[in-house]
Amino acid sequence: MSEGLRPGFFTADMIVRKKIGTGNRSLDSLLGGGFENGLMHLFYGDRCLNDDLMRFAVRSQMPAAEGGSGAPVIIIDNANMIKIETLTDIASELGLDPEETMRHIYVSRAFNASQTYDLVVDQIESFFRRIPARTLIVSGLPDLFIREGLTNEGLRQLSHMAAKLKNFTLQRDLITLTSAPLADSKRNLPAGGKTLASSAQVHVKVEERTSYVMYTLAKHPQHPVRSVMWTHAVPTDGTIPLSHFLGGEGEEE
């Protein structure tokens, strides 16, 4: 044994887990502190989940001393979720320079299923060789496959991508966030086949209501199934305040 290394038995509670806060107190409460390095997190449900993905893309760039990773973010956007005005608003709210923030968010957009497969399977290694990112976001991983009609070959490619993302996340100790719509046949499960669901170690179902968003932790290596609400007020004139996108006080159920 090398000097300083001690053999012995270590329980799960003795392992130091690296986490970064999500920027949403309700989600932090649900996940036990935030998103964890080395795990693939799957969001599924209503489209408002894209706001959580964009919020974290900005939040993670904060210095480590302030709760971020201080590193760039790579986004493979299959869901057409990127809104520049939302990203810059979040950056300003967090005290970050919007232009500098945008320089550290690298986005590749897929327009069909074959492009999604190429970006995830063939291009991702080169992305991370050139960019020292610590966060990977793959929005709407199965979306374009579903839109084009999910065939057996499409399911095989989704399985390959899901396995690739899981292994890549573990090897590089990344925080990986991906998303999917609800399955048509089983509204409590994500679309995209069993391999996508089994590859992601953390599942968060997102349901938007009139005055709140319900987050349900459906799968996690350490935590039980549970739900929290993020309440938000919608003004009578129909304008949604910036705080709607930045998160607020949540109540755990």
Secondary structure, 3 states (H helix, E strand, C coil): CCCCCCCCCCCHHHCCCCEECCCCHHHHHHHCCCEECCEEEEEEECCCHHHHHHHHHHHCCCCHHHCCCCCCEEEEECCCCCCHHHHHHHHHHCCCCHHHHHHCEEEEECCCHHHHHHHHHHHHHHHHHHCCCCEEEEECCCHHHHHHCCCHHHHHHHHHHHHHHHHHHHHHCCEEEEEECECCCCCCCECCCHHHHHHCCEEEEEEECCCEEEEEEEECCCCCCEEEEEECCCCCCCCCCCHHHHCCCEEEC
